[in-house]
Amino acid sequence: MSDKMRGTVEMTAAMVISGTIGLFVVLSGQPVMSVVFWRCAFGAITLLIVCAALGLFRPALITRHQIVWAAAGGVAIVSNWILLFAAFPRASISIATAVYNTQPFMLVALGALLFGERLTLTKLTWLAFAFGGMLLIVQSKPGAGAVGTDYLSGILLALGAAFFYAIAAIITKKLKGVPPHLIALIQVTVGIAMLAPFADFPELPTDAKTWALLVAVGVIHTGVMYILLYGAIQKLPTNLVGSLSFIYPVVAILADFLAFGHRLQPLQLLGAAAILVAAAGMTLGWTLVKPRVARA
């Protein structure tokens, strides 16, 4: 099997795993802070073993300055998880995931504000397209099969999660050359420290099913997913990574329907499609106007 084929398989598996995390979070029935804490705890154990096996615990691989930046990224990524997981029961997994995929636009906006990056007409058009999709989702009402407790707050939480993901992505750019598995380990370790005071230790789960779901979120959806994702990124061109990343929202919407019967209403479906198409256009660099070819 070629590197490209192996990377495609790894990326596809990583996105399928990511797409099912909402299902595991909701089925666990645990408070959001506890779920994220156990995700960090079990994820840290997995990544600790992987980093040790790969020989990544060497001072030459990361400086103290980079450790500080990785820790700051950990605060952002854990905040992202908290907000996204809180959005699932409020707006449904499908809607929260669709709204969460506005993250490329958050990244573009932050790039323009913080680094003066130029906003092209194409980027602004895709942004307007995604914003239109957002309006359709906000104006829609949850379907009869939805169990969301607070639709609008769920949408706002998902937007907040996308914002913190963009912050984490910007910080990660400052860590070029640092092994990604080591960055992930630092991030989940920061998460343990952040959330230990809020984890519901007096009311720990008593049944094996809940513990199995929490272990899966930490080991499979964090440890294994990171390993597959970073392995794929090393083997694939950027455009293919971007294309395959859209497996994630499709799987999430399908899992939400199969597990909970959440069927998107026509306007919700149209809005979600608009956001995903706009995000794909932004990520993959689609142009809306063909460039003129100069005549000889």
Helices and strands as residue ranges (DSSP letters): H 3-19, H 21-28, H 32-53, G 59-61, H 64-91, H 93-100, H 103-115, H 121-139, H 151-173, H 180-195, G 201-203, H 208-218, I 219-224, H 225-235, H 238-244, H 247-260, H 266-284
